[in-house]
Amino acid sequence: MPVFTLEEAITTSHATGKIAYRGKGNIYVNITNRCSSACEYCLRDFTDEVYGEPLKLDHEPPVEEIEQAIELEFLDGPGDEVAFCGFGEPTMRLDAVLAVTDWLRLRRIPSRLVTNGHGRLLNPDVDVAAALAAAGLGAVTISLNAADPQTYDLICRPIFSKTHRAVIRFAEECVGHGLNTTLTAVDYPGADIDGCRAIAKAVGAAFRLRGLVSREDRESATKKEAE
């Protein structure tokens, strides 16, 4: 990978939010603040940070800036994969996701999309799963979070109607195009985890339960770090 000048490195690091950041052995890519959901349990409601990194961007970085940020992270060491996962929903910028994914494919770097599953709703003229597979994406993690449409609308508060079915349909399409697909659900009070797991099994996807991080949890962790 090319080495950047000190001036280029400083320019990238001065952004308000990090474009590329590390966690769990991966390099995560943060490309937008925008999202098509307003989930009740979203970290955005009480913090701008993930893994100790500020993520609220002061601009939406162009593809070249995203690629530069990834390369700078790899200069600090390897990563198991590059995952599109940041402060907003990556498929709000599908063209950038596809371009960077293809760039990663050419460098034989595994890639994964972490998404709310609204890709087809946000990009109605695109077969999103097919485009992702063609670009070289290896895996997709989709937030399902509810086993029925009514609960989904209450918890995730999407900007679209009939979104729950669209999320499941997107998962089916991802599986159909050979993407390693995982559906996830947050373990919030009253969540129908068994129902979510059954949906994942029905579409041929894996399932993973995610822990609920509350404002109180975050404040407690921050206090302990300060002690």
MARLUMDREN-734080 format. One record per residue (C-alpha): residue number from 1; residue in one letter; x, y, z. Coordinates in steps of 0.05 Angstrom, whole numbers, plus 32768, in hexadecimal, padded with zeros to 4 digits. Layout:
BEGIN
n->NUM	res->A	x->X	y->Y	z->Z
...
***
This chain:
BEGIN
n->1	res->M	x->8000	y->8000	z->8000
n->2	res->P	x->801A	y->8046	z->7FF0
n->3	res->V	x->8039	y->8071	z->8027
n->4	res->F	x->801A	y->80B6	z->8031
n->5	res->T	x->803F	y->80F6	z->8041
n->6	res->L	x->803C	y->8113	z->8087
n->7	res->E	x->8010	y->814C	z->806C
n->8	res->E	x->7FDE	y->811A	z->8050
n->9	res->A	x->7FDC	y->80F2	z->8091
n->10	res->I	x->7FD0	y->8131	z->80B9
n->11	res->T	x->7F98	y->8147	z->808B
n->12	res->T	x->7F74	y->8105	z->8094
n->13	res->S	x->7F7C	y->8104	z->80DF
n->14	res->H	x->7F5F	y->814A	z->80E8
n->15	res->A	x->7F18	y->8136	z->80D4
n->16	res->T	x->7EE5	y->813F	z->810C
n->17	res->G	x->7ED3	y->80F5	z->8108
n->18	res->K	x->7EFF	y->80BA	z->80F7
n->19	res->I	x->7EF4	y->809D	z->80B2
n->20	res->A	x->7F19	y->805D	z->80C1
n->21	res->Y	x->7F20	y->8040	z->8108
n->22	res->R	x->7F31	y->7FFE	z->8129
n->23	res->G	x->7F0B	y->7FCD	z->8154
n->24	res->K	x->7F08	y->7F82	z->8160
n->25	res->G	x->7F43	y->7F77	z->8131
n->26	res->N	x->7F1F	y->7F99	z->80F7
n->27	res->I	x->7F24	y->7FDC	z->80D4
n->28	res->Y	x->7EE1	y->7FFF	z->80D2
n->29	res->V	x->7ECD	y->8033	z->809F
n->30	res->N	x->7EA1	y->806E	z->80B1
n->31	res->I	x->7E86	y->8093	z->8074
n->32	res->T	x->7E47	y->80B9	z->8088
n->33	res->N	x->7E20	y->80D5	z->80C3
n->34	res->R	x->7DDE	y->80C9	z->80A0
n->35	res->C	x->7DB0	y->808F	z->80B2
n->36	res->S	x->7D6B	y->8077	z->809D
n->37	res->S	x->7D5A	y->805F	z->80E3
n->38	res->A	x->7D56	y->8080	z->8127
n->39	res->C	x->7D5C	y->8043	z->8153
n->40	res->E	x->7D48	y->804A	z->819C
n->41	res->Y	x->7D89	y->802A	z->81B4
n->42	res->C	x->7DB9	y->804C	z->8183
n->43	res->L	x->7DFC	y->8063	z->819F
n->44	res->R	x->7DF4	y->80A3	z->8176
n->45	res->D	x->7DC2	y->80BC	z->81AA
n->46	res->F	x->7DF6	y->80C3	z->81E0
n->47	res->T	x->7E3C	y->80BE	z->81C2
n->48	res->D	x->7E64	y->80CE	z->8184
n->49	res->E	x->7E99	y->809A	z->8194
n->50	res->V	x->7EA4	y->8050	z->8186
n->51	res->Y	x->7EE2	y->802B	z->819F
n->52	res->G	x->7EF8	y->806E	z->81BB
n->53	res->E	x->7EF9	y->808F	z->8176
n->54	res->P	x->7ECE	y->80CC	z->8163
n->55	res->L	x->7EA2	y->80BA	z->8128
n->56	res->K	x->7E76	y->80F6	z->811A
n->57	res->L	x->7E91	y->810F	z->80D7
n->58	res->D	x->7E96	y->8158	z->80C2
n->59	res->H	x->7E8E	y->8143	z->8079
n->60	res->E	x->7E80	y->8106	z->804F
n->61	res->P	x->7EC4	y->80EF	z->8037
n->62	res->P	x->7ECD	y->80E1	z->7FED
n->63	res->V	x->7EE4	y->809B	z->7FD8
n->64	res->E	x->7F2C	y->80B0	z->7FD2
n->65	res->E	x->7F2D	y->80CA	z->8019
n->66	res->I	x->7F0D	y->808A	z->8033
n->67	res->E	x->7F41	y->8060	z->8010
n->68	res->Q	x->7F79	y->808B	z->802B
n->69	res->A	x->7F5E	y->8084	z->8072
n->70	res->I	x->7F5C	y->8038	z->806B
n->71	res->E	x->7FA4	y->8037	z->8051
n->72	res->L	x->7FBB	y->8061	z->808B
n->73	res->E	x->7F9B	y->8030	z->80BC
n->74	res->F	x->7FBE	y->7FF6	z->809A
n->75	res->L	x->8000	y->8019	z->80A3
n->76	res->D	x->7FF5	y->800E	z->80EE
n->77	res->G	x->7FEB	y->7FC4	z->80E5
n->78	res->P	x->7FBF	y->7F8F	z->80C4
n->79	res->G	x->7F74	y->7F88	z->80CD
n->80	res->D	x->7F4A	y->7F49	z->80C5
n->81	res->E	x->7F18	y->7F6E	z->8098
n->82	res->V	x->7EFF	y->7FB2	z->8085
n->83	res->A	x->7EB7	y->7FBD	z->809B
n->84	res->F	x->7E8A	y->7FF6	z->8086
n->85	res->C	x->7E6E	y->800A	z->80CA
n->86	res->G	x->7E6D	y->8050	z->80E7
n->87	res->F	x->7E42	y->8088	z->8101
n->88	res->G	x->7E0D	y->8081	z->80CA
n->89	res->E	x->7DF1	y->804E	z->8098
n->90	res->P	x->7E26	y->803D	z->8063
n->91	res->T	x->7DF4	y->802F	z->802B
n->92	res->M	x->7DDE	y->8078	z->802E
n->93	res->R	x->7E1E	y->807D	z->8004
n->94	res->L	x->7E19	y->803D	z->7FDC
n->95	res->D	x->7E46	y->8056	z->7FA3
n->96	res->A	x->7E7E	y->8063	z->7FD5
n->97	res->V	x->7E75	y->801E	z->7FF5
n->98	res->L	x->7E78	y->7FFC	z->7FB1
n->99	res->A	x->7EB5	y->8023	z->7F9B
n->100	res->V	x->7EDC	y->8017	z->7FDB
n->101	res->T	x->7EC7	y->7FCD	z->7FDC
n->102	res->D	x->7EE2	y->7FC4	z->7F96
n->103	res->W	x->7F23	y->7FE8	z->7FAA
n->104	res->L	x->7F29	y->7FB8	z->7FE5
n->105	res->R	x->7F1C	y->7F7B	z->7FB8
n->106	res->L	x->7F55	y->7F8F	z->7F8A
n->107	res->R	x->7F82	y->7F8F	z->7FC8
n->108	res->R	x->7F65	y->7F4C	z->7FE1
n->109	res->I	x->7F4C	y->7F6C	z->8021
n->110	res->P	x->7F0D	y->7F4B	z->803E
n->111	res->S	x->7ED2	y->7F7B	z->8045
n->112	res->R	x->7E90	y->7F7B	z->806A
n->113	res->L	x->7E54	y->7FA9	z->806C
n->114	res->V	x->7E31	y->7FB7	z->80AE
n->115	res->T	x->7DEC	y->7FD2	z->809C
n->116	res->N	x->7DA5	y->7FDE	z->80B2
n->117	res->G	x->7D8F	y->7FB9	z->8073
n->118	res->H	x->7D6E	y->7FF5	z->8052
n->119	res->G	x->7D9B	y->7FF3	z->8015
n->120	res->R	x->7D65	y->7FE3	z->7FE3
n->121	res->L	x->7D36	y->8018	z->8000
n->122	res->L	x->7D6D	y->804C	z->7FFE
n->123	res->N	x->7D83	y->8038	z->7FB8
n->124	res->P	x->7D43	y->801F	z->7F95
n->125	res->D	x->7D62	y->801D	z->7F50
n->126	res->V	x->7D9B	y->7FF0	z->7F65
n->127	res->D	x->7D9E	y->7FA5	z->7F73
n->128	res->V	x->7DC8	y->7FB4	z->7FB0
n->129	res->A	x->7DDA	y->7F6D	z->7FC4
n->130	res->A	x->7DEF	y->7F5C	z->7F7D
n->131	res->A	x->7E19	y->7F9C	z->7F78
n->132	res->L	x->7E3B	y->7F8E	z->7FBB
n->133	res->A	x->7E4C	y->7F47	z->7FA6
n->134	res->A	x->7E66	y->7F5E	z->7F62
n->135	res->A	x->7E93	y->7F92	z->7F85
n->136	res->G	x->7EB2	y->7F5B	z->7FAE
n->137	res->L	x->7E90	y->7F62	z->7FF2
n->138	res->G	x->7E9A	y->7F24	z->801C
n->139	res->A	x->7E68	y->7F2C	z->8054
n->140	res->V	x->7E2D	y->7F54	z->806D
n->141	res->T	x->7E13	y->7F5E	z->80B3
n->142	res->I	x->7DCA	y->7F76	z->80B5
n->143	res->S	x->7DA7	y->7F93	z->80F2
n->144	res->L	x->7D63	y->7F72	z->80F6
n->145	res->N	x->7D53	y->7F82	z->813F
n->146	res->A	x->7D0A	y->7F6D	z->813E
n->147	res->A	x->7CE2	y->7F2F	z->812A
n->148	res->D	x->7CA5	y->7F55	z->8112
n->149	res->P	x->7C97	y->7F96	z->80EB
n->150	res->Q	x->7C73	y->7FBA	z->8124
n->151	res->T	x->7CAB	y->7FB1	z->8156
n->152	res->Y	x->7CDE	y->7FC2	z->8121
n->153	res->D	x->7CBC	y->8005	z->8112
n->154	res->L	x->7CB8	y->8015	z->815D
n->155	res->I	x->7D00	y->8003	z->816C
n->156	res->C	x->7D25	y->8017	z->812C
n->157	res->R	x->7CF9	y->8051	z->8115
n->158	res->P	x->7D0B	y->804D	z->80CB
n->159	res->I	x->7CFC	y->8085	z->809A
n->160	res->F	x->7CDA	y->8052	z->806B
n->161	res->S	x->7C9B	y->802A	z->8070
n->162	res->K	x->7C9A	y->7FDD	z->806D
n->163	res->T	x->7CE3	y->7FDE	z->807F
n->164	res->H	x->7CE6	y->7F9D	z->80A7
n->165	res->R	x->7CD3	y->7F73	z->806B
n->166	res->A	x->7D05	y->7F9A	z->8040
n->167	res->V	x->7D3D	y->7F89	z->8072
n->168	res->I	x->7D2C	y->7F3F	z->806F
n->169	res->R	x->7D28	y->7F42	z->8023
n->170	res->F	x->7D6C	y->7F63	z->8020
n->171	res->A	x->7D88	y->7F2B	z->804C
n->172	res->E	x->7D6B	y->7EF7	z->801D
n->173	res->E	x->7D8B	y->7F1A	z->7FE1
n->174	res->C	x->7DCE	y->7F1D	z->8003
n->175	res->V	x->7DCB	y->7ED3	z->8013
n->176	res->G	x->7DB6	y->7EC5	z->7FCB
n->177	res->H	x->7DF3	y->7EEA	z->7FB0
n->178	res->G	x->7E22	y->7EC2	z->7FDB
n->179	res->L	x->7E32	y->7EF7	z->800F
n->180	res->N	x->7E43	y->7EDD	z->8055
n->181	res->T	x->7E04	y->7EFA	z->8076
n->182	res->T	x->7DF7	y->7F04	z->80C0
n->183	res->L	x->7DB7	y->7F20	z->80DE
n->184	res->T	x->7DBF	y->7F41	z->8122
n->185	res->A	x->7D91	y->7F59	z->815A
n->186	res->V	x->7D9D	y->7F85	z->8196
n->187	res->D	x->7D8A	y->7F65	z->81D8
n->188	res->Y	x->7D5C	y->7F9D	z->81EF
n->189	res->P	x->7D24	y->7F90	z->8222
n->190	res->G	x->7CEC	y->7F68	z->8203
n->191	res->A	x->7D12	y->7F56	z->81C4
n->192	res->D	x->7CF9	y->7F18	z->81A0
n->193	res->I	x->7D3E	y->7EF9	z->8197
n->194	res->D	x->7D23	y->7EB4	z->8185
n->195	res->G	x->7CF7	y->7ED3	z->8150
n->196	res->C	x->7D33	y->7EF9	z->8132
n->197	res->R	x->7D5D	y->7EBA	z->8134
n->198	res->A	x->7D26	y->7E94	z->810F
n->199	res->I	x->7D23	y->7EC9	z->80D8
n->200	res->A	x->7D6F	y->7EC4	z->80CF
n->201	res->K	x->7D69	y->7E78	z->80C9
n->202	res->A	x->7D30	y->7E7D	z->8097
n->203	res->V	x->7D58	y->7EAA	z->8068
n->204	res->G	x->7D97	y->7E81	z->806F
n->205	res->A	x->7DBF	y->7EB4	z->8097
n->206	res->A	x->7DE6	y->7EAE	z->80D7
n->207	res->F	x->7DCD	y->7ED2	z->8115
n->208	res->R	x->7DF1	y->7EFA	z->814B
n->209	res->L	x->7DD6	y->7F1A	z->818A
n->210	res->R	x->7DF2	y->7F5F	z->819B
n->211	res->G	x->7DF4	y->7F7A	z->81E1
n->212	res->L	x->7DCE	y->7FB9	z->81F2
n->213	res->V	x->7DFA	y->7FF4	z->8204
n->214	res->S	x->7DD3	y->8029	z->822B
n->215	res->R	x->7DE4	y->8070	z->823C
n->216	res->E	x->7DEF	y->8059	z->8284
n->217	res->D	x->7E1F	y->8023	z->826C
n->218	res->R	x->7E46	y->8056	z->8244
n->219	res->E	x->7E49	y->8088	z->827E
n->220	res->S	x->7E60	y->8050	z->82AE
n->221	res->A	x->7E97	y->803A	z->827F
n->222	res->T	x->7EAE	y->8082	z->8275
n->223	res->K	x->7EB1	y->808C	z->82C1
n->224	res->K	x->7EDA	y->804C	z->82CA
n->225	res->E	x->7F0B	y->8063	z->8294
n->226	res->A	x->7F14	y->80A5	z->82BA
n->227	res->E	x->7F22	y->8083	z->82FD
***
